[in-house]
């Protein structure tokens, strides 16, 4: 195709040469060659023929010169011709070059515009241009699709119209800064109002757009649908809240703790049972020390191993000491729970209070042991199976009779010992009993180890709990001698009933009854203990739900009904304590734990649970509270007495001391040596008594003469103390260092006394040439923990508690003077400030006294 185009161009040029030649001969228009360059140029179909065209024109011009010379017989001005040709060529090259560049620029512009439009329209995010008066100029399809409007709708609106009001108020300050040119762009998460009125979360970016001259043109707005992420974040937050509520409201104790020992959460059940709140046990170390006593090291080691668990859970049963000193048995279940935002691994530990259960289990074990002893002593073959009929126990009579061990008879292996003629009816009767729950009774022949068969009467009854079969107990009696067998069977049944009675007695001892309500069949069952708790005749039918509610104390009735509704609506276990009015018009406290069972349609179908008489416990608790109040009153009176006594004893003691000194001055050396000793004893005793009374007065004033709490700078307190102890510090050569101390709310005078007592003790009880003492500080979430560490003689761990008791001394009075009241005063001051004080020490290496003050 290109060759044909070239040939056509050359042919057209030669035709024009002939035409122009003829015209030129007649008109002598020597510069008509310009038409040869201009006119065909307008006819060229494509720029790729430009070069061929220029070459063909040059050839045609040469031919034109020759022909003109031959026909006119006039010399041709070759210089002029060459000039014209050069000029023509330059002109044509210039025009061609400009035409080529123009077409290239147009082509690139069209390509760029097509690429921009393709990007603009096919972007997965919404893109729009907004004018300075906030109206939409251009929008891609995705922008309109996200907002649910047509583009024509949006062109008549501003972004104010589609922005959620609350978010618009947050965005406007940013947009004003963008309008003023203070910022070039901003991004924000905001809500848009869709055309259908719903709300959609989007990520919106707005920026300024300029033309090539740097002049502002419009704002570019991009939006991206983030509603899925927002919904996920909302669902995640709600899930976390539900998880926390589930833990805090759980009826079982739950704790979450981190690998550095910090306890991050304790639910109410934990505090209710143990008596310890999160403020009491902020760390695992505090909990183990208070709850496990001597086993704390073993438990701490076990807890440290929990953080290395990988998707596994462990359980451990431990004896726990409550805040009141009671011992509880808790079954702990612990599992990893991931990590906190700061990277610390955490573990969730759940506990089930097994105390009552272990008591019941022990009673049951004793009952079962009695039952086992009973069965082993019986002449019958006694056996037991699971609810599905799987046989797992025989007494020794079976082995003696059949010659088979228990392992050889487990499951259904006993069936092959039945006579072939009796096997089918035996199997059918046993399966029917299992399926229906009816008593099993059959006479059949059983092969003994000699190979002979004997007739046996085999009977089994189901043991039920909560309306469900939990096991089968059976006996097989040899009835070859009917009379003997009948007597033995009656004896066995009597002893079995006795065993059941013991189980009921255990239930009666614990004052726990069970109940079962079948709403579908309108059936209510009570254990015998509930009749005793309600003090009604066991021959009377159990209360209906409405009758039972009427026996609830009127004050507790509304609260209990709400708990029942919450249990049914929330499909959760009900645990409640309330009062009842018995059949004898007595008021009792009871505790109920019940579990509703729901049908597939969501209706309450059955309820089963337990009811416990806790009247004695409640009365004991009330007495204990009264005793505590009386003890507080008594302590207050004792403090007042101590203050008055120590204050009023000052005057007679000063008189005794003064007269003793007068006797000593007047008669010392004038009487015998024994008299001088007696005088020394009197004056020395009076001085010690005066010191004791002064210290006792000081001790009593901690509570009775304390000042209101106010902000106190501990650095100023420490500076005052160091000034007070300057003589002791210089004499001992003590080196005292300290951390930066905070401002706390305290009684400033008592805080000075606290620091001074602890620092003076560290100086006094030092056996080193240079006492080294450091006052440290550790900040915790809810308290400041101060420490006074020394390099003194130390304290044996067995005396850690004793050192804080009033008038308790560990050293000889002659070597270390004092009354032994300083640390007792420290303890009383710290406790008045709602803090704690304790000591850690290694004999020979020094001691560290700690005390905490709330923030």
Buried (B, 14 or more C-beta within 10 A) or exposed (E): EEEEBBEEBBEBBEEBBEEBBEEBEEEEEEEBBBBBBEEBBEEBEEEEBBEBBBEBBEBBBEEBBEBBEEEEEEEBEEEEBEEBBEEBBEBBEEBBEEBEEEEEEEEEEEEEEEEEEEEBEEBEBBBBBBEEEBBBEBBBBBBBEBBBBEBEBBBEBBBEEBBBEEBBEEBEEBBEEBBEEEBEEBEBBBBBBBEEEEEBBBBBBBBBEEEEEEEEBBBBBBBBBBBEEBEEEEEEEEEEEEEEEEBBEBBBBBBBBBBEBBBBBBBBBBBEBBBBEBEBBBBBBBBBBBBBEEEBEEBBEBBEEBBEBEEEBBEBEBEBBBBEEEEBBBBBBBBBBEEBEEEBBBBBBBBBBBBEEBBBEEBBEEBBEBBBEBBEEBBBBBBBBBBEBEBEBBBBBBBEBBBBEBEEBBEEEBEEBBBEEBBEEBEEBBEEBBEEBEEBEBBBBBBBEEEEBBBBBBBBBBBEEBEEBEBBBBBBBBBEEEEEBEEBBEEBBEBBEEBBEBBEEBBBEBBBBBBBBBBEEEEBBBBEBBBBBBBBEEEEEBBEEEEBEEBBBEEBBEEBEEBBEEBBEEEBEBBBBBBBBBEEEEEBBBBBBBBBEEEEEEEBBBBBBBBBBBBEBBEEEEEEEEEEEEEEEEEEEEBEEBBEEBBEBEEEBEEBBEEBBEBBEEEEEEEEEEBBEBBEEBBEEBEEBBBBBBBBBBBBBBBEEBEEBEEBBBBBBBEBBBEBBEEBBEEBEBEBEBEEBBEBEBBBBBBBBBBBBBBBBBBBBBEBEEBBBBBBBEEEEEBBBBBBBBBBBBBEEEBBEBBBEBEBEEEEEEEEEBBBBBBBBBBBBBBBBEBBBBBBBEEEEBBBBBBBBEE
